[in-house]
Amino acid sequence: MSILVNRDTRVICQGITGKVGEFHTRGCLEYGTRMVGGVTPGKGGESVAGLPVFDTVAEARDATGANATMIFVPPAFAADAILEAVAAGIELVIAITEGIPVLDMARVLPVVQASRSRLVGPNCPGVITPGECKIGIMPGYIHTPGHVGVMSRSGTLTYEAVWQLTQLGHGQSTCVGLGGDPLVGSSFIDILSLFQADPDTHAILMMGEIGGSAEEEAAAYVKAHVTKPVAAFIAGRTAPPGKRMGHAGAIISGGKGTAAAKLEALRDAGIEVADSPADMGAALVRAMGRAKR
Amino acid sequence: MKIHEFQAKDLLRAAGVPVLAGRVARTPDEAAAAFTALGTPVCAVKAQIHAGGRGKGKIVGSEQRGVELAKSADDARRIAAGLLGKTLVTIQTGPAGQTVRRVFVESGCAIDRELYCAVLVDRRVGSPVLIASTAGGMDIEEVAAKTPELILSEPFDPDRGLASYQARLLAAKLNLPAASWRHAETFFRRLCAAFVSLDASLLEVNPLVLAKDGTLVALDAKMTFDDNALFRHKDVSALRDEAEEEPAETRAAAAGLSYVKLDGTIGCLVNGAGLAMSTMDLVKLHGGEPANFLDVGGGADVKQVTEAFRIILSDPHVKAILVNIFGGIMRCTTIATALVEASKSVGFTVPLVVRLEGTEVAEGKRILSESGTAIVTADGLTDAAKKVVAASKA
């Protein structure tokens, strides 16, 4: 078991004929993901990495039985690509694209919420169930199958955490990149509820960052609904207010979104906090040890 | 991207949002002429910098505030002379302050009450919201912290805009006289429409004024734009004032790098925003002070990495550099080659500590050790942090 994706997930790539889309489609194929096709308007009938290319998502779904899509469409057109995937009834829509205007996402989110589709991202590394299915840009080899659920707002920080877990001998059930933008399709809470319900996930490691209040809301949810051990790290303790730290979402504004407030909320919810980014894997091990006592 | 108050007011005026008449001046004489041309008994002379808190802020070395009232052309000239070319320190500029290059001379207005309103994207609601408060002219963050019940909020769909009833609801809760409700409807709906049509990320009017004649006027205006949407707003992009921005940050943006200057002594070069923030935290945790945030991104090439080093080294306070790369898509061999080439072409004057992990790490480390460049390699995050902090203090 796992969440969101497994060996049976049938995946298409929107933007497969672009350089980045093709590169990562090949990467996912090499990992063993069941890539079944791609979509680029106007390039239907072509073939990329041995996969058929379609003009529309609806055609691709009808022809391949795809139930997931990863989106590499350029930012100006990415919101439309998400809407197309949702309209075609694709169950899992993973938007990798970075730089989508925030108001475009404000237009997209209500449509996603009213549908049966789930959106992960945008501006995220993707989702991986180690040994079964990788949808996104993360390096596959750092992962190992196991029972820790990992979720994060940041890409390379997730790799760091996964690498620490793997070296400590703790594999992962599923790793989910939520994305670094202010408006994203799935929140910590959405994924927490899936991890809590998944019998194969025994503990949860989350990486948050400054800005917004997603971590505080996650902490409140953990306190009320999660029985599994949880550990967390918050990036940006040293970030000054008013400065955007790379991610559009990572900014302390109006005294809100500070690391201190987030850490306090996490600790208050009984979550094991890693003080150093070198300590993320170890914090998860501590959380599991504490739960056993 | 930020713009000046006078630019924001031009945009609001074009969108039909009531603002007062005003003129920009670059010299004291221009300010005096602006006063005369406006023809009102009182004008406000306002420093134009990319930071708020100007009314309470002070010019370095004098008692002059960033915003003062002029009752004559001579007054306007004197106030402008006290601002132009001087450094204004406000709660938002930091202790270094910002140089005032322009003033905005604006007509006066008969004020009945001062209110607050702003449009921004609320992450929890997932849509833009109009927020308003009766506590105008004050530090709204303090109001939000101490008396959150005074902050009203109305979410709206970007395409449908703010509904008339929502505007009336706010007008009633703000205790505006019924005669002013239709003005409030126009003001709030047009303000929200301007926010959406310009892809703003913040549009703040503080104070929003209920004038004695019952109309609403934006007495101040602060606008920030979504950088990701600037591609479809060439007219807004043209308003960029690079003189107000940190030169190194502008240079980094041109090279496709994300760089934020900080006050410490340890330069950081990292791939990925989250890891870059965490690396700063790590440096601090081990007793050092980061000199910058720098994310080279996922697919940086030799040219970009070289430029990143040049930018870091252009900060005279940097005493050591920490490179922290978790190779995923970016191979460690690529970054190692770039490091070696950059060290040859840039010429390092400070110690360089490198921590590599991930794709092709062994080969990457070999490239570094065989290059003969003076690079300190580190195993793991903690080792890297300790080494760079020690190097910065040596």
HADDOCK unambig.tbl for C-alpha pairs under 7 A between the chains (distance, minus, plus):
assign (segid A and resid 99 and name CA) (segid B and resid 228 and name CA) 5.20 0.50 0.50
assign (segid A and resid 100 and name CA) (segid B and resid 228 and name CA) 6.06 0.50 0.50
assign (segid A and resid 101 and name CA) (segid B and resid 226 and name CA) 6.75 0.50 0.50
assign (segid A and resid 101 and name CA) (segid B and resid 228 and name CA) 4.99 0.50 0.50
assign (segid A and resid 101 and name CA) (segid B and resid 229 and name CA) 4.93 0.50 0.50
assign (segid A and resid 103 and name CA) (segid B and resid 199 and name CA) 6.85 0.50 0.50
assign (segid A and resid 106 and name CA) (segid B and resid 126 and name CA) 5.92 0.50 0.50
assign (segid A and resid 106 and name CA) (segid B and resid 127 and name CA) 5.13 0.50 0.50
assign (segid A and resid 107 and name CA) (segid B and resid 158 and name CA) 6.75 0.50 0.50
assign (segid A and resid 137 and name CA) (segid B and resid 329 and name CA) 6.97 0.50 0.50
assign (segid A and resid 138 and name CA) (segid B and resid 328 and name CA) 6.23 0.50 0.50
assign (segid A and resid 139 and name CA) (segid B and resid 328 and name CA) 4.88 0.50 0.50
assign (segid A and resid 139 and name CA) (segid B and resid 329 and name CA) 6.51 0.50 0.50
assign (segid A and resid 154 and name CA) (segid B and resid 274 and name CA) 5.04 0.50 0.50
assign (segid A and resid 155 and name CA) (segid B and resid 272 and name CA) 6.58 0.50 0.50
assign (segid A and resid 155 and name CA) (segid B and resid 274 and name CA) 6.93 0.50 0.50
assign (segid A and resid 156 and name CA) (segid B and resid 272 and name CA) 5.45 0.50 0.50
assign (segid A and resid 156 and name CA) (segid B and resid 274 and name CA) 6.74 0.50 0.50
assign (segid A and resid 156 and name CA) (segid B and resid 275 and name CA) 5.80 0.50 0.50
assign (segid A and resid 156 and name CA) (segid B and resid 326 and name CA) 6.47 0.50 0.50
assign (segid A and resid 157 and name CA) (segid B and resid 274 and name CA) 5.47 0.50 0.50
assign (segid A and resid 157 and name CA) (segid B and resid 275 and name CA) 4.69 0.50 0.50
assign (segid A and resid 160 and name CA) (segid B and resid 326 and name CA) 6.93 0.50 0.50
assign (segid A and resid 182 and name CA) (segid B and resid 123 and name CA) 6.01 0.50 0.50
assign (segid A and resid 183 and name CA) (segid B and resid 123 and name CA) 5.87 0.50 0.50
assign (segid A and resid 183 and name CA) (segid B and resid 126 and name CA) 6.23 0.50 0.50
assign (segid A and resid 212 and name CA) (segid B and resid 123 and name CA) 6.89 0.50 0.50
assign (segid A and resid 235 and name CA) (segid B and resid 274 and name CA) 6.24 0.50 0.50
assign (segid A and resid 235 and name CA) (segid B and resid 277 and name CA) 5.63 0.50 0.50
assign (segid A and resid 235 and name CA) (segid B and resid 278 and name CA) 4.94 0.50 0.50
assign (segid A and resid 236 and name CA) (segid B and resid 277 and name CA) 4.95 0.50 0.50
assign (segid A and resid 236 and name CA) (segid B and resid 278 and name CA) 6.12 0.50 0.50
assign (segid A and resid 236 and name CA) (segid B and resid 281 and name CA) 6.38 0.50 0.50
assign (segid A and resid 237 and name CA) (segid B and resid 281 and name CA) 5.89 0.50 0.50
assign (segid A and resid 238 and name CA) (segid B and resid 280 and name CA) 6.66 0.50 0.50
assign (segid A and resid 238 and name CA) (segid B and resid 281 and name CA) 5.53 0.50 0.50
assign (segid A and resid 245 and name CA) (segid B and resid 273 and name CA) 6.65 0.50 0.50
assign (segid A and resid 246 and name CA) (segid B and resid 258 and name CA) 5.70 0.50 0.50
assign (segid A and resid 246 and name CA) (segid B and resid 273 and name CA) 5.15 0.50 0.50
assign (segid A and resid 246 and name CA) (segid B and resid 295 and name CA) 6.90 0.50 0.50
assign (segid A and resid 247 and name CA) (segid B and resid 273 and name CA) 6.25 0.50 0.50
assign (segid A and resid 254 and name CA) (segid B and resid 141 and name CA) 5.61 0.50 0.50
assign (segid A and resid 276 and name CA) (segid B and resid 282 and name CA) 6.08 0.50 0.50
assign (segid A and resid 277 and name CA) (segid B and resid 278 and name CA) 6.07 0.50 0.50
assign (segid A and resid 277 and name CA) (segid B and resid 282 and name CA) 6.80 0.50 0.50
assign (segid A and resid 278 and name CA) (segid B and resid 381 and name CA) 5.61 0.50 0.50
assign (segid A and resid 278 and name CA) (segid B and resid 382 and name CA) 6.24 0.50 0.50
